[in-house]
Amino acid sequence: MVDRGRTGTPRLTDLEPGTVQRSQLRLRITDIAWTALCTVLLLWAVHSSIGLVRGATAWAYCAVAWVLLAVALTLRVLTLRRRTRL
């Protein structure tokens, strides 16, 4: 069903290209993806650190997990700063 305004042109629905909701949806999905990535990396880093203390895992897994978490968080902060400047 198309809602026509006074001029007779069809109005845009919420998620059509060019609408505010469409750009907000893209940003929201990006936020969810970054949060999920950082959460998984944090869990992996903590798990490997506990394993390292217990002697069950190699130190390389722990180091890689913490480095990847640091890189992901740095990129996330830079992305947020760039988004607010635009």
VENDAPE-V564355 format. One record per pair of residues at least 12 apart in sequence whose ideal C-beta (glycine too) atoms are under 6 Angstrom apart, sorted by sequence separation. I is the first residue (numbers start at 1). J is the second residue. If there is no record, write none. Layout:
I;J + I;J
This chain:
48;61 + 49;62 + 48;62 + 48;65 + 45;65 + 44;65 + 45;66 + 45;69 + 41;68 + 42;69 + 41;69 + 41;72 + 38;72 + 37;72 + 34;76
